Amino acid sequence: MKPLLTAALIFALASSSSAQTSPVEISIPGAVDIDHRALQTRALAVLESQFGAFRSAAADLEKTSVLFCAGALPRDEYLAVFRTAWLAWAPLDSYQFGPVEQSGAALRVNFWPDKKNFTGRALHQLLKATPKAQSDPAFIARGSAAAQGLPAIERLLFTDAEECPAITGISANLSDIADGLYTGWFSGDGWADLVRAAGPDNPVYLNDAEFTKTLYTALHFGLTRVGDARLGRPLGSFDRPFPKRAEAWRAGLTADIMSAQISGVSDMLRDGFGAAVPSQNLQRALDAFAAVQDRLHQIGAPVPEAVIDPALRIRVESLQNMTLALRSVLNRDIGARLKVETGFSAADGD
């Protein structure tokens, strides 16, 4: 994308409303009533697919960790399975409510950002335990959240000595968490049933529109996580970038994780929200998301390298602006048509 076109896109996205503020409810003259129950059904199908993908990927990671540590699987093949598991989690990072919030899964799966090296310190303590304890998912689950998830495995994989008992224990714990999230959502009397039972006596959703608002807020949060944290932290300032603040920099997954989270939001818009808004609004939003993905792929170097290269850093800054401007796209093309505004999210108070 040419620089002038990029600048024009950023201006067009941001001009509809401030990208730094929550959207306000907009009344549309003559708008038809929104079928929130139908939207809910479609959205739950998307969520089931996304949570199911993480459950499957985490189960594969558990199995292959055993093979890898037994010397029966090459490192490159194991790293590919590890990558798949992390990218399957990325879309779920947006949904920090319901079973994710109740189980503390956001931190247990992906303790990031880790501003005080809690992961390193927790692993130091874990590795003092016996090999049998390290390989026990129940023992892992009783320990620090910082040593339970994907960043902990990354640390163990990219140190001088791979600590296989801990890798197998943490992988098994992740599989347990992923299975618990799926069943917490979609088993009998799970969160999905709570959503479907929205009404005056429901302890969370007094009507169907409230779940629409919760999900819409989650999509805003996901974009904020990418723009402010996943891009903002390594960018730092021009004079002082922080390449090692990039998520999963050791494994080289920084850009892939961002792409997966943005894709997760885009999938929910298309398959969950899409039928509730005019097709031209949906297409305009999806085109804006595709433009952000294009810019991400055009950086030309891993994000940790790009933020310290003046010639490439401007591309990362452009990507950050475009990503945060996507929130304005949601306000204009989705939120305004649904007559919905954001509520409190996991980003509030950070």
C-alpha positions in Angstrom: 0.0 0.0 0.0 1.4 3.4 -1.0 2.1 5.9 1.8 -0.5 8.4 0.5 -3.1 5.7 0.3 -2.3 4.5 3.8 -2.7 8.0 5.1 -6.0 8.4 3.3 -7.3 5.2 4.7 -6.3 6.1 8.2 -8.0 9.5 7.8 -11.1 7.9 6.4 -11.4 5.4 9.2 -10.7 7.8 12.0 -13.0 10.6 10.7 -16.2 8.8 11.4 -15.6 9.1 15.2 -12.7 9.3 17.6 -10.7 6.1 17.7 -9.8 6.8 21.3 -13.3 7.0 22.8 -16.1 4.6 23.3 -18.9 4.8 20.7 -22.1 6.5 21.6 -25.5 5.2 20.8 -26.8 6.6 17.5 -30.4 6.6 16.5 -31.1 5.8 12.8 -34.4 7.1 11.5 -36.5 4.4 10.1 -34.2 1.6 11.2 -35.8 -1.7 11.6 -35.7 -3.6 14.9 -32.6 -5.7 15.3 -33.2 -9.4 15.7 -30.7 -9.9 18.6 -31.8 -13.5 19.1 -30.8 -14.4 15.5 -27.5 -12.5 16.0 -27.0 -14.4 19.2 -27.4 -17.8 17.5 -24.9 -16.9 14.8 -22.4 -15.5 17.2 -22.6 -18.5 19.5 -21.8 -20.7 16.5 -18.7 -18.6 15.8 -17.6 -18.8 19.4 -18.1 -22.6 19.5 -15.9 -22.9 16.5 -13.2 -20.7 17.9 -13.2 -22.3 21.4 -13.4 -25.7 19.8 -10.3 -24.9 17.7 -8.3 -24.0 20.8 -9.4 -27.1 22.6 -8.3 -29.2 19.6 -5.0 -27.4 19.3 -4.2 -27.6 23.0 -5.0 -31.3 23.0 -2.6 -31.7 20.1 0.1 -29.7 21.9 -0.3 -32.0 25.0 0.2 -35.2 22.8 3.1 -33.8 20.8 4.9 -32.5 23.9 5.1 -36.1 25.1 6.5 -37.2 21.7 8.9 -34.3 21.5 10.3 -34.9 25.0 10.7 -38.6 24.2 12.8 -37.7 21.2 10.1 -39.1 18.8 9.2 -35.7 17.1 11.6 -33.3 15.5 11.8 -29.8 17.0 10.5 -28.0 13.9 7.4 -30.2 13.9 6.8 -29.5 17.5 7.3 -25.8 17.1 4.6 -25.9 14.3 2.1 -27.5 16.7 3.1 -24.9 19.4 2.5 -22.1 16.9 -0.9 -23.5 16.0 -2.0 -23.6 19.7 -0.9 -20.0 20.3 -2.7 -18.8 17.2 -5.8 -20.7 18.2 -5.8 -18.9 21.5 -5.4 -15.4 19.9 -9.0 -14.9 18.9 -10.2 -15.9 22.3 -8.1 -13.2 23.9 -10.8 -10.7 22.9 -13.5 -12.6 24.9 -12.4 -11.9 28.5 -15.8 -12.5 30.0 -17.9 -15.5 31.0 -15.9 -18.7 31.5 -12.6 -17.0 30.5 -13.1 -14.5 33.3 -14.4 -17.0 35.8 -11.4 -19.4 35.4 -8.8 -16.7 35.1 -7.9 -18.2 31.8 -6.6 -15.0 30.1 -3.6 -14.9 32.5 -3.2 -18.7 32.9 -3.1 -19.3 29.1 -1.1 -16.2 28.1 0.5 -14.2 31.0 1.3 -11.1 29.0 2.3 -8.4 29.2 4.7 -9.5 31.8 6.1 -6.2 33.1 8.0 -7.7 36.0 9.3 -11.0 34.7 6.8 -13.0 36.7 7.1 -15.8 34.2 10.8 -16.1 34.6 10.6 -16.1 38.4 7.7 -18.6 38.4 9.6 -21.0 36.2 12.6 -20.7 38.4 10.5 -21.9 41.3 8.8 -24.6 39.2 12.1 -26.1 38.1 13.1 -26.7 41.7 10.3 -29.3 42.0 10.8 -32.9 41.1 10.5 -34.0 37.5 7.4 -35.9 38.4 5.8 -32.8 39.9 6.8 -30.7 36.9 5.1 -33.1 34.6 1.8 -33.1 36.6 -0.8 -30.7 35.2 -2.6 -30.6 38.6 0.7 -29.4 40.2 1.1 -26.8 37.5 -2.5 -25.6 38.0 -1.9 -25.0 41.7 1.1 -22.8 41.0 1.6 -19.3 39.6 -0.5 -18.4 36.6 2.7 -17.0 35.1 4.1 -20.6 34.7 0.9 -22.2 33.4 0.7 -21.2 29.8 2.1 -20.5 26.4 4.7 -17.9 27.4 6.1 -20.3 29.9 6.5 -23.0 27.3 8.1 -20.5 25.0 10.7 -19.7 27.7 11.4 -23.3 28.2 11.8 -24.0 24.5 14.1 -21.1 23.8 16.6 -21.4 26.7 19.9 -23.3 26.6 18.4 -26.4 28.1 14.8 -27.5 27.3 13.1 -28.6 30.5 10.9 -31.4 29.2 9.1 -32.4 32.4 7.8 -28.9 32.8 7.0 -28.6 29.1 4.8 -31.7 29.3 3.1 -30.6 32.5 2.3 -27.1 31.3 1.0 -28.5 28.0 -1.3 -30.9 29.8 -2.5 -28.1 32.0 -3.2 -25.9 28.9 -5.2 -28.8 27.4 -7.2 -29.0 30.7 -7.9 -25.2 30.6 -8.9 -25.3 26.9 -11.3 -28.2 27.6 -12.7 -26.4 30.6 -13.4 -23.2 28.6 -15.2 -25.2 25.9 -17.4 -27.0 28.3 -17.9 -23.9 30.4 -19.4 -22.3 27.3 -21.2 -25.1 25.6 -22.0 -27.9 28.0 -25.5 -28.2 29.5 -26.1 -25.2 31.7 -23.0 -23.5 30.3 -22.6 -19.9 29.5 -24.2 -20.3 26.0 -27.4 -21.5 27.8 -27.2 -18.5 30.0 -27.1 -16.3 26.9 -30.0 -18.1 25.4 -32.1 -17.6 28.6 -31.7 -13.8 28.6 -34.6 -12.2 30.4 -35.7 -10.3 33.5 -34.7 -13.2 35.8 -31.3 -13.8 34.2 -28.5 -12.8 36.5 -26.3 -11.5 33.6 -28.4 -10.7 30.5 -31.7 -9.0 31.1 -32.5 -9.2 27.4 -31.0 -10.5 24.1 -29.5 -7.1 23.3 -27.3 -7.2 26.3 -25.3 -10.1 24.9 -24.9 -8.2 21.6 -23.4 -5.3 23.7 -21.1 -7.6 25.6 -19.8 -9.2 22.4 -19.5 -5.8 20.6 -17.4 -4.5 23.6 -15.2 -7.6 23.4 -14.4 -6.9 19.7 -13.4 -3.3 20.6 -11.2 -4.7 23.4 -9.5 -7.1 21.0 -8.6 -4.2 18.6 -7.3 -2.2 21.6 -5.2 -5.1 22.7 -3.5 -5.2 19.3 -3.1 -1.5 18.9 -2.2 -0.3 22.3 -0.4 -3.4 23.7 0.8 -5.7 21.0 2.1 -2.8 18.9 2.3 0.0 21.4 4.6 -1.8 23.9 7.4 -2.7 21.5 7.1 0.6 19.7 7.8 2.6 22.8 9.1 5.9 21.4 11.3 6.7 18.5 14.2 7.3 20.8 13.5 4.3 23.0 11.8 1.3 21.4 11.4 -1.9 23.3 11.8 -4.8 20.9 11.8 -7.4 23.7 8.5 -6.2 24.9 7.0 -7.7 21.8 4.8 -10.7 22.5 6.4 -14.1 21.8 9.5 -12.5 20.3 11.6 -15.5 21.1 9.4 -17.8 19.0 9.0 -15.2 16.3 5.2 -15.2 16.6 4.5 -11.5 17.3 2.9 -10.6 13.9 1.2 -14.0 13.6 -0.6 -13.5 16.9 -1.8 -10.0 15.9 -3.0 -11.3 12.6 -4.9 -14.2 14.3 -6.6 -11.9 16.8 -7.7 -9.4 14.0 -8.9 -12.4 12.0 -11.0 -13.6 14.9 -12.7 -10.2 15.2 -13.3 -10.1 11.5 -14.8 -13.6 11.5 -17.2 -12.6 14.2 -18.2 -9.5 12.3 -18.8 -11.5 9.1 -20.5 -14.6 10.5 -21.9 -13.3 13.8 -23.0 -9.7 13.2 -23.0 -9.6 9.4 -26.6 -10.5 8.7 -27.9 -7.9 11.1 -26.4 -4.9 9.2 -26.7 -3.8 5.6 -24.4 -5.6 3.3 -22.6 -2.5 2.2 -21.8 -1.6 5.8 -20.4 -5.1 6.4 -18.3 -5.1 3.3 -16.9 -1.7 4.1 -15.8 -3.0 7.5 -14.4 -6.2 6.2 -12.4 -4.3 3.6 -10.9 -2.1 6.3 -9.9 -5.2 8.3 -8.3 -6.7 5.1 -6.3 -3.4 4.6 -4.9 -3.8 8.1 -3.9 -7.3 7.5 -2.2 -6.2 4.3 -0.3 -3.6 6.1 0.8 -6.1 8.8 2.2 -8.4 6.1 4.0 -5.5 4.4 6.1 -4.5 7.3 9.0 -6.5 5.8 10.6 -7.7 9.0 9.7 -9.2 12.3 8.1 -6.6 14.5 10.9 -6.6 17.1 13.4 -5.8 14.3 11.1 -3.3 12.6 10.6 -1.1 15.6 14.3 -0.3 15.8 14.8 0.3 12.1 13.8 3.9 11.2 12.9 2.8 7.6 10.6 0.1 8.8 9.3 1.6 12.1 7.1 4.0 10.2 5.2 1.0 8.8 4.6 -0.3 12.3 3.4 3.1 13.4 1.1 3.1 10.4 -0.2 -0.3 11.3 -0.9 0.8 14.8 -2.9 3.8 13.6 -4.9 1.7 11.2 -5.6 -0.9 13.8 -6.9 1.6 16.4 -8.9 3.3 13.6 -10.8 0.0 13.1 -12.7 0.8 16.2 -14.2 3.8 14.4 -15.2 1.4 11.6 -17.1 -0.7 14.1 -18.8 2.4 15.5 -19.9 3.6 12.1 -20.7 0.5 10.1 -21.7 -2.0 12.9 -22.5 -0.3 16.2 -24.5 2.6 14.6 -26.6 0.1 12.6 -27.2 -2.1 15.6 -27.8 0.9 17.8 -25.4 -0.5 20.4 -22.5 1.1 22.4 -19.6 -0.5 24.2 -19.7 -1.2 27.9 -16.9 -1.9 30.4 -14.1 -4.2 29.1 -11.0 -5.8 30.4 -9.1 -2.7 29.1 -10.8 -0.3 31.5 -8.6 0.8 34.3 -5.4 -0.4 32.7 
